[in-house]
Amino acid sequence: METEESGEYIYQGFWFKNEIKKRFYAGDDFIAHRKDMDISESFNLALEMIGDEEAFMPGLAKKIESLIGKENCIYDFWEFGDDDFSMYWSIKKEVYREKMKLIRAWVKYEKMEGMLDFNIKDV
């Protein structure tokens, strides 16, 4: 059985500007996040969101997962700040470059350049 630790996966981060939330539902709990929240409020909100798939950008997470292929990835976690946020997946090495190119093409097609960024790793 393949696992993240087996070397069969590439760990990939995606960085998003908050303006992408105009295109995707922020999430049942994340919708409560405000730019002026202090660090302890943000931390407490993050703790409440852990384990709830609908809490943080569920549509965006599902879209990226569908582009990669559910069978090709393991969704890890997210981080958020005042102006941007990140999401992380482990992606099967055998499909990594193909799927990253697909996501890059999707970003261009949806005219989301500047809202979403990632580096394609050499594998």
Secondary structure, 3 states (H helix, E strand, C coil): CCCHHHCCEEEEEEEEEHHHHHCCCCCCCHHHCCCCCCHHHHHHHHHHHCCCCCCCCHHHHHHHHHHHCHHHEEEEEEEECCCEEEEEEEEEHHHHHHHHHHHHHHHHHCCCECCEECCCCCC
